Amino acid sequence: MTRWIRFFIVLIVGIGLGVLYGRVVNPVEYVNTTTESLRSDYKTDYVLMVAEVYQTDQDLRWAMNRLALLGCETPQACVETALDFAVQSGYAAPDLSLIEDLNFALGGNE
């Protein structure tokens, strides 16, 4: 056998064993995960997505229900926290505007 054939056989066997281990022997198990457990950057992205939907359909009740899934005291607190993080992280101006509009609709300051 040439070196290249042995190399590809070993490569294929290694990939196969890795997939077998990851899928059968020791698969990842997510237990009791909620949106509350998201990191700050993902929570901010979630709020941004809610703000994008709110801009389209103007359904404040829907937006409040979705924001309640983040586990903040109030939906407005979630939006304010996300807005602070977005400003500090340098989000684009149109994204900041969407979050600010949602914050204003919830009764916050612009």
C-alpha positions as CSV (number, residue, x, y, z in Angstrom):
1,M,0.0,0.0,0.0
2,T,1.2,3.5,-0.7
3,R,1.5,6.1,1.9
4,W,-1.5,8.1,0.6
5,I,-3.8,5.1,0.7
6,R,-2.8,4.4,4.3
7,F,-3.2,8.1,5.2
8,F,-6.8,8.2,3.8
9,I,-7.7,4.9,5.5
10,V,-6.5,6.2,8.9
11,L,-8.3,9.5,8.3
12,I,-11.6,7.8,7.5
13,V,-11.3,5.4,10.5
14,G,-10.5,8.4,12.7
15,I,-13.4,10.4,11.5
16,G,-15.7,7.4,11.9
17,L,-14.5,6.7,15.4
18,G,-15.0,10.4,16.3
19,V,-18.5,10.4,15.0
20,L,-19.3,7.1,16.7
21,Y,-18.0,8.4,20.1
22,G,-19.9,11.8,19.7
23,R,-23.2,10.3,18.6
24,V,-23.4,6.9,20.4
25,V,-21.0,6.6,23.2
26,N,-21.1,10.0,24.8
27,P,-23.7,12.3,23.0
28,V,-24.4,15.8,24.3
29,E,-27.4,16.0,26.5
30,Y,-29.2,19.3,27.0
31,V,-31.2,19.1,30.3
32,N,-33.6,21.8,31.4
33,T,-32.2,24.5,29.2
34,T,-34.2,27.7,28.8
35,T,-33.7,31.0,27.2
36,E,-32.8,32.3,30.6
37,S,-29.5,30.4,30.5
38,L,-28.3,32.3,27.3
39,R,-25.2,34.4,27.5
40,S,-25.7,38.2,27.3
41,D,-24.7,38.4,23.7
42,Y,-27.3,35.8,22.7
43,K,-29.9,37.4,24.8
44,T,-29.2,40.7,23.1
45,D,-29.5,39.0,19.7
46,Y,-32.8,37.5,20.8
47,V,-34.1,40.9,21.9
48,L,-33.0,42.3,18.5
49,M,-35.0,39.5,16.7
50,V,-38.1,40.3,18.8
51,A,-37.6,44.0,17.9
52,E,-37.4,43.2,14.2
53,V,-40.6,41.2,14.4
54,Y,-42.2,44.0,16.4
55,Q,-41.2,46.6,13.8
56,T,-43.0,44.5,11.1
57,D,-46.3,43.7,12.8
58,Q,-46.5,46.1,15.7
59,D,-47.9,43.4,18.1
60,L,-46.7,44.6,21.5
61,R,-48.4,41.7,23.4
62,W,-46.5,39.1,21.3
63,A,-43.2,41.0,21.9
64,M,-43.8,41.1,25.6
65,N,-44.6,37.4,25.7
66,R,-41.4,36.6,23.9
67,L,-39.3,38.8,26.1
68,A,-40.8,37.2,29.2
69,L,-39.0,34.0,28.2
70,L,-35.7,35.6,29.0
71,G,-36.5,35.6,32.7
72,C,-36.1,39.3,33.5
73,E,-38.3,41.1,36.0
74,T,-40.1,42.9,33.2
75,P,-39.9,42.8,29.4
76,Q,-38.7,46.4,29.5
77,A,-35.8,45.4,31.8
78,C,-34.7,42.8,29.3
79,V,-34.8,45.4,26.5
80,E,-32.8,47.9,28.5
81,T,-30.2,45.4,29.4
82,A,-29.9,44.3,25.8
83,L,-29.7,47.9,24.7
84,D,-26.8,48.6,27.1
85,F,-25.0,45.5,25.9
86,A,-25.6,46.4,22.3
87,V,-24.2,49.9,22.7
88,Q,-21.1,48.6,24.5
89,S,-20.6,45.9,21.9
90,G,-20.8,48.3,19.0
91,Y,-24.0,47.0,17.3
92,A,-24.9,48.7,14.0
93,A,-27.0,51.9,14.2
94,P,-30.1,50.3,12.5
95,D,-30.0,47.5,15.1
96,L,-29.7,49.9,18.0
97,S,-32.6,51.9,16.5
98,L,-34.8,48.8,16.4
99,I,-34.1,48.0,20.1
100,E,-34.7,51.6,21.1
101,D,-38.0,51.6,19.3
102,L,-39.1,48.5,21.1
103,N,-37.9,50.0,24.4
104,F,-39.9,53.2,23.7
105,A,-43.0,51.1,22.9
106,L,-42.6,49.3,26.2
107,G,-42.6,52.7,28.0
108,G,-38.9,53.3,28.3
109,N,-36.9,56.4,27.3
110,E,-35.4,56.8,23.8
